[in-house]
Amino acid sequence: MTNFWNTIKRAFRAVKQAIGPIIHQLGRILGPYWHAFWHWLKHFWHRFQIWRWLLLMFLILFFVVSAYLTYLAKTADVGNLKANLQATTTIYDQNNQKAGSLYSQKGTYVSYDKISPQIQNAVISTEDRSFWTNPGFSIKGMARAAISYVIHHGAIMGGGSTLTQQLAKNALLTQKQTFSRKAEELFLAIEINKVYTKKDILTMYLNNAYFGNGVWGVHDASEKYFGQTAQNIDSAQAASIAAMLRSPSFYNPIDHPQNNIDRRNLILGLMETNKKLTAGQVKTAKQEPLNLQDRYEQADGYKYPYYFDAVVDEAINKYGISEEDIMNKGYKIYTALNQTYQSKMEQSFKDDSIFPANASDGTKVQGGSVAIDPRTGGVNAVVGGRGEHVFRGYNRATQIKRQPGSTMKPLAVYTPALENGYHYDSSLTDKKLSYGSNHYTPTDYGNNYSGKIPMYTALAQSLNAPAVWLLDQIGVQKGVDSVENFGINLPKSDQNLALALGGLKVGVSPYQMASAYTAFANNGKRASSHFITKIVDASGNVVVDNTDVKTKQVMSTKVANQMTSMLMGVFDHGTGQSAKPAGYQVAGKTGSTEVPNSYGFGTKDQWVVGYTPNIVVATWIGFDNTDSSHFLQGISEEGVAPVWKSEMTNILPNTPQTAFKVQDAQQMASDEKSSNSNSTWWNKVQDGVNQAKNNLDSAKDKANSWVDTVKGLFN
């Protein structure tokens, strides 16, 4: 090691000897020029009084910044600060009954005279001794902060803020430690000090402070840690509560009792120095054990978590209200919530017995469900998952994008077919056929084919081959247009024959599917789906009015009735029989998507979308992440059927129970056959004409596509 350092020293000496003469020579050459420049600079500086210009520029900059910060402080919502801290945003249901509340950083707000003087003295002694006399800021505190700024090389550290500044930071600003935020904090504190009395400021501060373990406000902290109201706290307990203001996680007495006692005793000493306690009182208080008692009960205002999450999301994404405002500004939000439906749906999702078994590693099968009023488009109920809820977390009812499987057939195939001249009992080809240059070949379950089959049977049994054949006959573009009329946008990659079977790359949510199916339940009209009907601010101003029902005619009433008659057959004698609630007539469609053959026999997604004239319910189940160890065992409706049946069994008794105006298509076909055999013959003639027309349209579309392809070769 010694030889190494000797080598380094010799290298440095060699470099010095080599460049020394060069540096000396440069000094001799540049020296006169440097002296001349320095002489010119001093002459210029004195002649034009540059220091005065710099001082003037500094004063102008200071004035501009001060004016800007004063403007921010004056335009901030300081006048409503006290009201906002006490206000809670309230959610109302479809009958204008209170359903719950949204809250953020809000505990039980108590008045000044309900807070123990010991708490007031403890907090002031440790946080802001000059509180009663300062103008909202402290010169000494600012000096300490400036010294800390220098010591920590320009980093803004905590400290130096008065109680008023802390209130401004907690209630009106972010927690980010920046110079600009500190400057805003100062000017806001001055404005707060002008608007409110010292008692008001102290009350707001103590009610808005965080005390760890999810507790906000001094009253709830008193109950959480000592089982007392804030009014009955003694000096030792008050010092323990004040200790947590420095660091709620590090000083809270439940998790770190010794840390709390150490700081408590320090604060008791400061209270003696500040002449709020005598030496004897401090000695007694320091000997007092913590004696923790938790009598805090949090008001469960967030009663329907997934519904309230969706309300917050809609307020933010659709109406541009920030999360902070929607949680804290005391809005009244009126919604389409039906509390009975919501409770019943949540009840079903809490019943583990109706869901498929967990995966081998314990992962739950997840699910999402939504109920919509088809007349208004209002969402009556929503559940976005199983297990523990996370505030504004993943809502599978509104946010997932999964392939809809055969639930897409009514939207993409059968509705446009009826709109283009087909009938509910038209004969469809049920054969294993290949289509296009890629030889797309849909198959029926078990590879069993009938050759010819009535449309209503093909739909009820969810046969794939007839659905794809029919979409090919009417043309893919008609299917695409139909799906988009139902409110589901399709990228170019999904505009092909696989659309008939729900083979989408992007996927859809239960919310989208329920919204689409409202058109079947509402005479062909699809109402715009929504959670919020009206928002009123704390001053009584209506800021959002969505009370007018907005509808779009997706299909004729005749077609809607024909579709309903066919979709009734799904539950009467088709793939949805096991999902049908006893004693009720429902219509709808089941669907599923397959897993790779290497996984085994099972599905990735399972769906039921069904309805009555009063309600549409769409339910999806599956794993969040599908792989060979996480997929649904068995056939398409096996897992989801008990879930949907439970939901409808619970909900339907509470609906108006309006009956359908149509019969099951199979029964209707049977009645027509027996009453008028000639009509069947005439329908066949009409089917032949319509099929010929559609074949011509399809050939035209294919010819146009071929021409476009040829043109592309020459571009």
Summary of the structure (lengths in Angstrom):
residues: 715
radius of gyration: 36.7
end to end distance: 73.8
largest distance: 121.2
contacts: 2339
relative contact order: 0.08
helix: 53%
strand: 12%
